[in-house]
């Protein structure tokens, strides 16, 4: 006969199991209804476009497009006539170090120490929040104190003369000088210390270093943040430009492309991620011959030969900006896992759009509203605009070059099938099934525009067409 203690144990276990069964966290199916298996291929969408190979913007037009974005206004006008400003969003972006109007970090000759202290002060303030570590327990106070000490705020001078550098590999751009993760909730899964990523060959202005010298606080063209010192090679501005600027190059057009140290392509050197560029020296039957930036023993920048297989998914020069090329490039990321701010060298919603557009030389910032307002062709409306009206606006936009979303999410519009509109996006959201189970997507997916979460058109506030 079972003891009372054992009976009690089984009762508790059954109650816990029942509770869990009522609130399961499940993986989303590979094909999210009402999408079909055929919709998981780029050709399905491209075949529905009248002229998918039409050039949307030429290279000179993209160059002018990028130049305009470096001084774009922070105000806009909604379809109802109301003027709006994105200043409230700027406070969020500024807090994390993301820049709306992108600019050349090598042009920075001086930087205010007071401004830098303000940046580092935000980090210090953030560390006063309740955070949790990977063990799902409160982030230790002693470790927070160590991180504040590593900020070395007291060492910041009144006026900074920056050093210059270039990234020698794809690197995470961190909010704090550590590889450790921190979460905003006990069971959170987004690393709140992660900020952005910097591609290989990205010039930076070096403004500060951590107390132990292992991390550098840098300004890139679109962000401030901490990067590991061993990812940066230094030099004067002219030297960095000579390494970063080149006429002939390859661009990675898939998630990542292996780069090798030998012509036989057997000794792995690193990876070039989508949108990243490397200087092209020549091409042979079996490989591309490249110039790679490296950090020399003294920390200065140098170059070595590198090689990529001839059949790698790359473009010689930037891709031609067409609807076909955009859709095909995006679909190469289908099912890639979600990576907040580049966590795990993956991408979030903004990072995915940014990576795809970078293969065409279109440069956008790392923030949803920033990205949605980096074109002259923005249809902006209040979130509570009737869905039918939003669909009328969407039907006036071109698939493959229309980015849509709201404060916290962006998506690429694919088209309309049997009266249903579809998007492809890095879906970090969940939805619920008819039994109330939470269905986690957490990957690049194709779905309709009324799926619970970021794809839900009821939440949208902008439609942005990336054209001249």
NUTORNU-613717 format. One record per residue (C-alpha): chain; x, y, z; residue in three letters. Coordinates in nm, 3 decimals. Example, Ala and Ser with C-alpha at 12.3 -4.5 7.8 and 13.67 -1.06 7.14 Angstrom:
mol / X / Y / Z / type
A / 1.230 / -0.450 / 0.780 / ALA
A / 1.367 / -0.106 / 0.714 / SER
***
This chain:
mol / X / Y / Z / type
A / 0.000 / 0.000 / 0.000 / UNK
A / 0.134 / 0.340 / -0.091 / UNK
A / 0.238 / 0.565 / 0.195 / UNK
A / 0.062 / 0.899 / 0.246 / UNK
A / 0.382 / 1.082 / 0.154 / UNK
A / 0.408 / 0.891 / -0.174 / UNK
A / 0.042 / 0.950 / -0.254 / UNK
A / 0.090 / 1.320 / -0.182 / UNK
A / 0.393 / 1.324 / -0.414 / UNK
A / 0.197 / 1.169 / -0.701 / UNK
A / -0.092 / 1.411 / -0.645 / UNK
A / 0.142 / 1.710 / -0.667 / UNK
A / 0.311 / 1.563 / -0.975 / UNK
A / -0.025 / 1.506 / -1.146 / UNK
A / -0.138 / 1.862 / -1.069 / UNK
A / 0.191 / 2.001 / -1.202 / UNK
A / 0.167 / 1.788 / -1.514 / UNK
A / -0.191 / 1.897 / -1.571 / UNK
A / -0.094 / 2.261 / -1.529 / UNK
A / 0.194 / 2.221 / -1.772 / UNK
A / -0.028 / 2.046 / -2.024 / UNK
A / -0.261 / 2.347 / -2.016 / UNK
A / 0.022 / 2.590 / -2.088 / UNK
A / 0.266 / 2.419 / -2.321 / UNK
A / 0.539 / 2.600 / -2.508 / UNK
A / 0.551 / 2.437 / -2.852 / UNK
A / 0.761 / 2.482 / -3.163 / UNK
A / 0.578 / 2.632 / -3.458 / UNK
A / 0.528 / 2.405 / -3.761 / UNK
A / 0.766 / 2.457 / -4.051 / UNK
A / 0.473 / 2.577 / -4.260 / UNK
A / 0.251 / 2.812 / -4.060 / UNK
A / -0.112 / 2.793 / -4.183 / UNK
A / -0.267 / 2.925 / -4.398 / UNK
A / 0.069 / 2.944 / -4.580 / UNK
A / 0.150 / 2.641 / -4.795 / UNK
A / 0.467 / 2.445 / -4.868 / UNK
A / 0.486 / 2.610 / -5.210 / UNK
A / 0.496 / 2.951 / -5.042 / UNK
A / 0.826 / 2.857 / -4.874 / UNK
A / 1.009 / 2.906 / -5.205 / UNK
A / 1.107 / 3.243 / -5.356 / UNK
A / 0.987 / 3.144 / -5.704 / UNK
A / 0.628 / 3.122 / -5.577 / UNK
A / 0.632 / 3.497 / -5.503 / UNK
A / 0.858 / 3.609 / -5.786 / UNK
A / 0.632 / 3.444 / -6.047 / UNK
A / 0.346 / 3.668 / -5.929 / UNK
A / 0.535 / 3.990 / -6.005 / UNK
A / 0.489 / 4.139 / -6.353 / UNK
A / 0.852 / 4.238 / -6.408 / UNK
A / 1.064 / 4.105 / -6.118 / UNK
A / 1.392 / 4.191 / -6.293 / UNK
A / 1.315 / 4.562 / -6.328 / UNK
A / 1.594 / 4.766 / -6.168 / UNK
A / 1.438 / 4.954 / -5.878 / UNK
A / 1.745 / 5.173 / -5.814 / UNK
A / 2.075 / 5.188 / -6.000 / UNK
A / 2.407 / 5.202 / -5.813 / UNK
A / 2.432 / 5.585 / -5.842 / UNK
A / 2.070 / 5.616 / -5.727 / UNK
A / 2.142 / 5.396 / -5.424 / UNK
A / 2.446 / 5.610 / -5.346 / UNK
A / 2.225 / 5.922 / -5.347 / UNK
A / 1.962 / 5.733 / -5.142 / UNK
A / 2.221 / 5.653 / -4.874 / UNK
A / 2.355 / 6.010 / -4.875 / UNK
A / 2.006 / 6.147 / -4.814 / UNK
A / 1.958 / 5.910 / -4.524 / UNK
A / 2.259 / 6.059 / -4.348 / UNK
A / 2.060 / 6.378 / -4.286 / UNK
A / 1.700 / 6.261 / -4.297 / UNK
A / 1.437 / 6.455 / -4.098 / UNK
A / 1.299 / 6.321 / -3.772 / UNK
A / 0.949 / 6.437 / -3.860 / UNK
A / 0.686 / 6.299 / -4.094 / UNK
A / 0.322 / 6.326 / -4.189 / UNK
A / 0.056 / 6.061 / -4.144 / UNK
A / -0.212 / 5.987 / -4.400 / UNK
A / -0.468 / 6.165 / -4.180 / UNK
A / -0.266 / 6.485 / -4.202 / UNK
A / -0.118 / 6.468 / -3.851 / UNK
A / 0.250 / 6.550 / -3.820 / UNK
A / 0.457 / 6.314 / -3.610 / UNK
A / 0.809 / 6.301 / -3.472 / UNK
A / 1.016 / 5.996 / -3.393 / UNK
A / 1.186 / 6.176 / -3.104 / UNK
A / 1.027 / 5.945 / -2.844 / UNK
A / 1.189 / 5.652 / -3.022 / UNK
A / 1.520 / 5.836 / -3.033 / UNK
A / 1.542 / 5.816 / -2.654 / UNK
A / 1.529 / 5.436 / -2.677 / UNK
A / 1.781 / 5.430 / -2.959 / UNK
A / 2.014 / 5.674 / -2.788 / UNK
A / 1.998 / 5.472 / -2.469 / UNK
A / 2.124 / 5.162 / -2.645 / UNK
A / 2.371 / 5.352 / -2.865 / UNK
A / 2.191 / 5.322 / -3.201 / UNK
A / 2.219 / 5.618 / -3.439 / UNK
A / 1.941 / 5.742 / -3.670 / UNK
A / 2.147 / 5.963 / -3.903 / UNK
A / 2.444 / 5.747 / -3.994 / UNK
A / 2.785 / 5.903 / -4.060 / UNK
A / 3.152 / 5.827 / -4.117 / UNK
A / 3.333 / 5.750 / -3.788 / UNK
A / 3.669 / 5.825 / -3.952 / UNK
A / 3.557 / 6.187 / -3.988 / UNK
A / 3.538 / 6.228 / -3.609 / UNK
A / 3.846 / 6.424 / -3.502 / UNK
A / 3.733 / 6.512 / -3.148 / UNK
A / 3.463 / 6.380 / -2.919 / UNK
A / 3.318 / 6.533 / -2.604 / UNK
A / 3.420 / 6.357 / -2.286 / UNK
A / 3.096 / 6.473 / -2.125 / UNK
A / 2.896 / 6.301 / -2.400 / UNK
A / 3.095 / 5.982 / -2.359 / UNK
A / 3.038 / 5.990 / -1.983 / UNK
A / 2.668 / 6.026 / -2.057 / UNK
A / 2.682 / 5.712 / -2.276 / UNK
A / 2.866 / 5.515 / -2.010 / UNK
A / 2.636 / 5.655 / -1.741 / UNK
A / 2.341 / 5.494 / -1.920 / UNK
A / 2.513 / 5.159 / -1.890 / UNK
A / 2.579 / 5.218 / -1.521 / UNK
A / 2.215 / 5.316 / -1.467 / UNK
A / 2.096 / 5.008 / -1.654 / UNK
A / 2.307 / 4.785 / -1.432 / UNK
A / 2.107 / 4.912 / -1.135 / UNK
A / 1.798 / 4.737 / -1.277 / UNK
A / 1.686 / 4.392 / -1.171 / UNK
A / 1.850 / 4.150 / -1.413 / UNK
A / 1.884 / 3.772 / -1.423 / UNK
A / 2.177 / 3.560 / -1.532 / UNK
A / 2.188 / 3.235 / -1.732 / UNK
A / 2.114 / 3.039 / -1.413 / UNK
A / 1.776 / 3.216 / -1.388 / UNK
A / 1.876 / 3.386 / -1.062 / UNK
A / 1.932 / 3.757 / -0.998 / UNK
A / 2.246 / 3.892 / -1.163 / UNK
A / 2.502 / 3.913 / -0.880 / UNK
A / 2.554 / 4.259 / -0.732 / UNK
A / 2.929 / 4.198 / -0.708 / UNK
A / 2.945 / 4.122 / -1.081 / UNK
A / 2.751 / 4.438 / -1.162 / UNK
A / 3.003 / 4.632 / -0.952 / UNK
A / 3.288 / 4.476 / -1.150 / UNK
A / 3.126 / 4.578 / -1.478 / UNK
A / 3.079 / 4.936 / -1.356 / UNK
A / 3.448 / 4.942 / -1.262 / UNK
A / 3.540 / 4.812 / -1.608 / UNK
A / 3.354 / 5.109 / -1.762 / UNK
A / 3.636 / 5.322 / -1.616 / UNK
A / 3.426 / 5.637 / -1.634 / UNK
A / 3.668 / 5.835 / -1.417 / UNK
A / 3.940 / 5.793 / -1.680 / UNK
A / 3.741 / 5.974 / -1.952 / UNK
A / 3.910 / 6.309 / -2.034 / UNK
A / 3.723 / 6.633 / -2.104 / UNK
A / 3.805 / 6.606 / -2.474 / UNK
A / 3.876 / 6.286 / -2.662 / UNK
A / 4.098 / 6.248 / -2.965 / UNK
A / 3.981 / 5.917 / -3.106 / UNK
A / 4.198 / 5.644 / -3.244 / UNK
A / 4.077 / 5.468 / -3.556 / UNK
A / 4.028 / 5.102 / -3.627 / UNK
A / 3.863 / 4.841 / -3.843 / UNK
A / 3.691 / 4.515 / -3.754 / UNK
A / 3.887 / 4.209 / -3.862 / UNK
A / 3.595 / 3.972 / -3.815 / UNK
A / 3.218 / 3.973 / -3.768 / UNK
A / 3.182 / 4.091 / -3.409 / UNK
A / 2.909 / 4.152 / -3.155 / UNK
A / 2.863 / 4.514 / -3.046 / UNK
A / 2.779 / 4.495 / -2.673 / UNK
A / 2.602 / 4.729 / -2.433 / UNK
A / 2.846 / 4.625 / -2.159 / UNK
A / 3.210 / 4.511 / -2.179 / UNK
A / 3.144 / 4.141 / -2.128 / UNK
A / 3.045 / 3.830 / -2.320 / UNK
A / 2.816 / 3.726 / -2.033 / UNK
A / 2.443 / 3.735 / -2.093 / UNK
A / 2.180 / 3.912 / -1.884 / UNK
A / 1.802 / 3.886 / -1.908 / UNK
A / 1.521 / 4.125 / -1.823 / UNK
A / 1.310 / 3.849 / -1.668 / UNK
A / 1.387 / 3.537 / -1.468 / UNK
A / 1.292 / 3.316 / -1.761 / UNK
A / 1.382 / 3.564 / -2.032 / UNK
A / 1.558 / 3.458 / -2.350 / UNK
A / 1.675 / 3.792 / -2.493 / UNK
A / 2.027 / 3.895 / -2.392 / UNK
A / 1.984 / 4.255 / -2.276 / UNK
A / 2.360 / 4.319 / -2.295 / UNK
A / 2.353 / 4.259 / -2.672 / UNK
A / 2.322 / 4.565 / -2.893 / UNK
A / 2.421 / 4.515 / -3.257 / UNK
A / 2.678 / 4.350 / -3.482 / UNK
A / 2.961 / 4.495 / -3.688 / UNK
A / 3.053 / 4.326 / -4.013 / UNK
A / 3.410 / 4.246 / -4.117 / UNK
A / 3.586 / 4.555 / -4.260 / UNK
A / 3.379 / 4.808 / -4.063 / UNK
A / 3.571 / 5.129 / -3.979 / UNK
A / 3.529 / 5.260 / -3.623 / UNK
A / 3.638 / 5.552 / -3.407 / UNK
A / 3.784 / 5.419 / -3.081 / UNK
A / 3.669 / 5.644 / -2.797 / UNK
A / 3.756 / 5.453 / -2.480 / UNK
A / 3.874 / 5.120 / -2.343 / UNK
A / 3.770 / 4.908 / -2.049 / UNK
A / 3.987 / 4.925 / -1.739 / UNK
A / 4.152 / 4.591 / -1.818 / UNK
A / 4.196 / 4.683 / -2.185 / UNK
A / 4.009 / 4.378 / -2.315 / UNK
A / 3.721 / 4.582 / -2.460 / UNK
A / 3.701 / 4.897 / -2.671 / UNK
A / 3.414 / 5.144 / -2.679 / UNK
A / 3.370 / 5.240 / -3.043 / UNK
A / 3.153 / 5.449 / -3.270 / UNK
A / 3.068 / 5.281 / -3.599 / UNK
A / 2.864 / 5.447 / -3.871 / UNK
A / 2.538 / 5.342 / -3.703 / UNK
A / 2.607 / 5.260 / -3.338 / UNK
A / 2.807 / 5.309 / -3.022 / UNK
A / 2.909 / 5.007 / -2.817 / UNK
A / 3.170 / 4.775 / -2.670 / UNK
A / 3.362 / 4.527 / -2.886 / UNK
A / 3.642 / 4.286 / -2.791 / UNK
A / 3.978 / 4.457 / -2.844 / UNK
A / 4.113 / 4.159 / -3.039 / UNK
A / 3.845 / 4.216 / -3.305 / UNK
A / 3.981 / 4.563 / -3.390 / UNK
A / 4.299 / 4.651 / -3.577 / UNK
A / 4.418 / 5.011 / -3.553 / UNK
A / 4.575 / 5.265 / -3.786 / UNK
A / 4.546 / 5.627 / -3.892 / UNK
A / 4.235 / 5.734 / -4.083 / UNK
A / 4.406 / 5.712 / -4.423 / UNK
A / 4.534 / 5.362 / -4.354 / UNK
A / 4.193 / 5.241 / -4.237 / UNK
A / 4.029 / 5.388 / -4.547 / UNK
A / 4.280 / 5.215 / -4.772 / UNK
A / 4.191 / 4.880 / -4.616 / UNK
A / 3.812 / 4.938 / -4.599 / UNK
A / 3.754 / 5.101 / -4.939 / UNK
A / 3.806 / 4.900 / -5.256 / UNK
A / 3.663 / 4.892 / -5.607 / UNK
A / 3.656 / 4.517 / -5.656 / UNK
A / 3.495 / 4.299 / -5.392 / UNK
A / 3.264 / 4.010 / -5.315 / UNK
A / 2.952 / 4.037 / -5.097 / UNK
A / 2.811 / 3.745 / -4.899 / UNK
A / 2.452 / 3.682 / -5.010 / UNK
A / 2.368 / 3.391 / -4.779 / UNK
A / 2.368 / 3.360 / -4.398 / UNK
A / 2.746 / 3.318 / -4.392 / UNK
A / 3.025 / 3.216 / -4.626 / UNK
A / 3.339 / 3.032 / -4.504 / UNK
A / 3.669 / 3.209 / -4.572 / UNK
A / 3.989 / 3.004 / -4.592 / UNK
A / 4.360 / 3.069 / -4.544 / UNK
A / 4.473 / 2.842 / -4.829 / UNK
A / 4.392 / 2.806 / -5.198 / UNK
A / 4.267 / 2.452 / -5.147 / UNK
A / 4.005 / 2.596 / -4.911 / UNK
A / 4.077 / 2.346 / -4.634 / UNK
A / 4.212 / 2.574 / -4.357 / UNK
A / 3.923 / 2.777 / -4.219 / UNK
A / 3.999 / 3.141 / -4.135 / UNK
A / 3.655 / 3.278 / -4.047 / UNK
A / 3.312 / 3.356 / -4.186 / UNK
A / 3.180 / 3.641 / -4.396 / UNK
A / 2.817 / 3.710 / -4.303 / UNK
A / 2.538 / 3.832 / -4.531 / UNK
A / 2.607 / 4.187 / -4.647 / UNK
A / 2.974 / 4.173 / -4.551 / UNK
A / 3.239 / 4.257 / -4.812 / UNK
A / 3.596 / 4.148 / -4.881 / UNK
A / 3.838 / 4.291 / -5.136 / UNK
A / 3.865 / 4.081 / -5.451 / UNK
A / 4.216 / 4.034 / -5.593 / UNK
A / 4.122 / 3.785 / -5.861 / UNK
A / 3.928 / 3.471 / -5.942 / UNK
A / 4.052 / 3.127 / -6.039 / UNK
A / 3.856 / 2.819 / -6.138 / UNK
A / 3.825 / 2.692 / -5.781 / UNK
A / 3.836 / 3.002 / -5.564 / UNK
A / 3.813 / 3.376 / -5.520 / UNK
A / 4.145 / 3.534 / -5.418 / UNK
A / 4.079 / 3.795 / -5.150 / UNK
A / 4.250 / 4.046 / -4.923 / UNK
A / 4.161 / 4.000 / -4.556 / UNK
A / 4.210 / 4.258 / -4.278 / UNK
A / 4.406 / 4.124 / -3.980 / UNK
A / 4.525 / 4.251 / -3.644 / UNK
A / 4.904 / 4.239 / -3.628 / UNK
A / 5.098 / 4.151 / -3.312 / UNK
A / 5.123 / 4.521 / -3.222 / UNK
A / 4.750 / 4.576 / -3.277 / UNK
A / 4.788 / 4.761 / -3.605 / UNK
A / 4.600 / 4.668 / -3.921 / UNK
A / 4.752 / 4.451 / -4.190 / UNK
A / 4.624 / 4.235 / -4.472 / UNK
A / 4.673 / 3.874 / -4.576 / UNK
A / 4.549 / 3.658 / -4.861 / UNK
A / 4.224 / 3.472 / -4.809 / UNK
A / 4.013 / 3.246 / -5.026 / UNK
A / 3.647 / 3.164 / -5.081 / UNK
A / 3.527 / 2.867 / -5.285 / UNK
A / 3.418 / 2.952 / -5.636 / UNK
A / 3.072 / 2.802 / -5.578 / UNK
A / 3.008 / 3.008 / -5.261 / UNK
A / 2.690 / 3.214 / -5.243 / UNK
A / 2.847 / 3.553 / -5.310 / UNK
A / 2.804 / 3.841 / -5.553 / UNK
A / 3.096 / 4.008 / -5.729 / UNK
A / 3.010 / 4.366 / -5.643 / UNK
A / 2.673 / 4.457 / -5.500 / UNK
A / 2.368 / 4.276 / -5.631 / UNK
A / 2.141 / 4.455 / -5.878 / UNK
A / 1.844 / 4.591 / -5.683 / UNK
A / 1.544 / 4.404 / -5.822 / UNK
A / 1.243 / 4.242 / -5.660 / UNK
A / 1.367 / 3.901 / -5.771 / UNK
A / 1.706 / 3.948 / -5.606 / UNK
A / 1.560 / 4.084 / -5.281 / UNK
A / 1.315 / 3.795 / -5.242 / UNK
A / 1.571 / 3.528 / -5.335 / UNK
A / 1.824 / 3.673 / -5.090 / UNK
A / 1.572 / 3.691 / -4.805 / UNK
A / 1.463 / 3.331 / -4.862 / UNK
A / 1.823 / 3.213 / -4.813 / UNK
A / 1.763 / 3.301 / -4.446 / UNK
A / 1.439 / 3.103 / -4.420 / UNK
A / 1.425 / 2.920 / -4.084 / UNK
A / 1.739 / 3.089 / -3.947 / UNK
A / 1.689 / 3.116 / -3.568 / UNK
A / 1.611 / 3.447 / -3.402 / UNK
A / 1.903 / 3.639 / -3.254 / UNK
A / 1.821 / 3.958 / -3.064 / UNK
A / 2.067 / 4.229 / -3.173 / UNK
A / 2.283 / 3.962 / -3.336 / UNK
A / 2.298 / 3.720 / -3.040 / UNK
A / 2.479 / 3.404 / -3.142 / UNK
A / 2.573 / 3.575 / -3.471 / UNK
A / 2.213 / 3.537 / -3.583 / UNK
A / 1.973 / 3.827 / -3.651 / UNK
A / 1.659 / 3.987 / -3.523 / UNK
A / 1.388 / 4.143 / -3.741 / UNK
A / 1.579 / 4.467 / -3.812 / UNK
A / 1.912 / 4.290 / -3.852 / UNK
A / 1.761 / 4.057 / -4.111 / UNK
A / 1.620 / 4.342 / -4.322 / UNK
A / 1.946 / 4.532 / -4.284 / UNK
A / 2.158 / 4.232 / -4.392 / UNK
A / 1.944 / 4.170 / -4.701 / UNK
A / 1.952 / 4.536 / -4.809 / UNK
A / 2.328 / 4.560 / -4.750 / UNK
A / 2.383 / 4.312 / -5.034 / UNK
A / 2.252 / 4.589 / -5.263 / UNK
A / 2.453 / 4.868 / -5.089 / UNK
A / 2.139 / 5.002 / -4.920 / UNK
A / 2.238 / 5.104 / -4.569 / UNK
A / 1.975 / 5.124 / -4.293 / UNK
A / 2.006 / 5.167 / -3.915 / UNK
A / 1.948 / 4.907 / -3.646 / UNK
A / 1.614 / 5.013 / -3.502 / UNK
A / 1.263 / 4.943 / -3.625 / UNK
A / 1.126 / 5.297 / -3.656 / UNK
A / 1.461 / 5.424 / -3.783 / UNK
A / 1.453 / 5.166 / -4.061 / UNK
A / 1.090 / 5.233 / -4.145 / UNK
A / 1.167 / 5.604 / -4.189 / UNK
A / 1.478 / 5.569 / -4.408 / UNK
A / 1.300 / 5.630 / -4.737 / UNK
A / 1.094 / 5.908 / -4.895 / UNK
A / 0.808 / 5.664 / -4.956 / UNK
A / 0.650 / 5.614 / -4.614 / UNK
A / 0.279 / 5.559 / -4.560 / UNK
A / 0.228 / 5.632 / -4.190 / UNK
A / -0.096 / 5.586 / -3.998 / UNK
A / -0.214 / 5.547 / -3.637 / UNK
A / -0.212 / 5.190 / -3.506 / UNK
A / -0.590 / 5.199 / -3.459 / UNK
A / -0.653 / 5.271 / -3.828 / UNK
A / -0.917 / 5.023 / -3.952 / UNK
A / -0.759 / 4.708 / -4.094 / UNK
A / -0.949 / 4.745 / -4.421 / UNK
A / -0.790 / 5.085 / -4.473 / UNK
A / -0.442 / 4.946 / -4.397 / UNK
A / -0.497 / 4.676 / -4.657 / UNK
A / -0.586 / 4.940 / -4.915 / UNK
A / -0.253 / 5.108 / -4.848 / UNK
A / -0.072 / 4.773 / -4.862 / UNK
A / -0.232 / 4.687 / -5.195 / UNK
A / -0.078 / 5.004 / -5.339 / UNK
A / 0.275 / 4.890 / -5.244 / UNK
A / 0.513 / 4.668 / -5.439 / UNK
A / 0.608 / 4.324 / -5.303 / UNK
A / 0.974 / 4.260 / -5.231 / UNK
A / 1.069 / 4.623 / -5.175 / UNK
A / 0.808 / 4.719 / -4.913 / UNK
A / 0.904 / 4.701 / -4.546 / UNK
A / 0.623 / 4.732 / -4.295 / UNK
A / 0.581 / 4.723 / -3.919 / UNK
A / 0.559 / 4.928 / -3.602 / UNK
A / 0.771 / 5.036 / -3.303 / UNK
A / 0.897 / 4.686 / -3.226 / UNK
A / 0.893 / 4.489 / -3.549 / UNK
A / 0.961 / 4.506 / -3.923 / UNK
A / 0.863 / 4.267 / -4.204 / UNK
A / 0.902 / 4.235 / -4.581 / UNK
A / 0.579 / 4.224 / -4.784 / UNK
A / 0.563 / 3.929 / -5.027 / UNK
A / 0.224 / 3.960 / -5.192 / UNK
A / -0.140 / 3.858 / -5.191 / UNK
A / -0.284 / 3.514 / -5.265 / UNK
A / -0.658 / 3.438 / -5.274 / UNK
A / -0.731 / 3.758 / -5.085 / UNK
A / -0.476 / 3.684 / -4.810 / UNK
A / -0.161 / 3.898 / -4.767 / UNK
A / 0.174 / 3.741 / -4.672 / UNK
A / 0.507 / 3.856 / -4.532 / UNK
A / 0.849 / 3.708 / -4.463 / UNK
A / 1.029 / 3.820 / -4.150 / UNK
A / 1.246 / 3.719 / -3.860 / UNK
A / 0.957 / 3.621 / -3.635 / UNK
A / 1.074 / 3.637 / -3.276 / UNK
A / 0.714 / 3.623 / -3.154 / UNK
A / 0.479 / 3.350 / -3.038 / UNK
A / 0.112 / 3.284 / -3.110 / UNK
A / -0.147 / 3.064 / -2.940 / UNK
A / -0.335 / 2.766 / -3.079 / UNK
A / -0.702 / 2.686 / -3.016 / UNK
A / -0.608 / 2.500 / -2.696 / UNK
A / -0.423 / 2.799 / -2.554 / UNK
A / -0.075 / 2.652 / -2.604 / UNK
A / 0.200 / 2.904 / -2.678 / UNK
A / 0.353 / 2.838 / -3.019 / UNK
A / 0.702 / 2.985 / -3.040 / UNK
A / 0.825 / 3.077 / -3.389 / UNK
A / 1.165 / 3.233 / -3.320 / UNK
A / 1.294 / 3.204 / -3.677 / UNK
A / 1.260 / 3.351 / -4.024 / UNK
A / 0.916 / 3.250 / -4.145 / UNK
A / 0.649 / 3.314 / -4.405 / UNK
A / 0.304 / 3.384 / -4.265 / UNK
A / -0.014 / 3.582 / -4.325 / UNK
A / -0.066 / 3.932 / -4.193 / UNK
A / -0.313 / 3.853 / -3.918 / UNK
A / -0.103 / 3.602 / -3.726 / UNK
A / -0.080 / 3.691 / -3.357 / UNK
A / 0.244 / 3.872 / -3.276 / UNK
A / 0.458 / 4.100 / -3.489 / UNK
A / 0.294 / 4.005 / -3.817 / UNK
A / -0.051 / 4.120 / -3.703 / UNK
A / -0.153 / 4.411 / -3.927 / UNK
A / -0.360 / 4.557 / -3.643 / UNK
A / -0.031 / 4.669 / -3.484 / UNK
A / 0.124 / 4.822 / -3.796 / UNK
A / 0.188 / 5.196 / -3.823 / UNK
A / 0.410 / 5.225 / -4.134 / UNK
A / 0.450 / 5.096 / -4.487 / UNK
A / 0.788 / 5.192 / -4.635 / UNK
A / 0.882 / 5.137 / -4.999 / UNK
A / 1.256 / 5.134 / -5.065 / UNK
A / 1.286 / 5.305 / -5.401 / UNK
A / 1.420 / 5.634 / -5.541 / UNK
***
